[in-house]
């Protein structure tokens, strides 16, 4: 999803537009996560960018999307750019720490 969202509408108030944008982003993430994973992948991961324009967009984490949308509304921007690209994610196994007493001989 690469999209410029507008926060200006002649009939719809800004808070309702913000809610609609958050809902659209959430719906897109859910739709992507429900797709079948390719073999060898553990989960769907996302590369996200946010900025006032596509050229000035910075990389952000998925969990910061709602905060970024709220930030655009609080700065009273007329529009902003969000890019969300799905990619496969792979979990790394945890390293188990053993004490000196627990080491096998």
Secondary structure, DSSP 8 states (H G I E B T S, - for coil): -EEEEE---SSS-HHHHHHHHHHHHHHHHHHHHTS---TT--EEEEEEEEESSSTT-EEE-GGGHHHHHHHHHHTT-SEEEEEEEEEEE----------GGG---
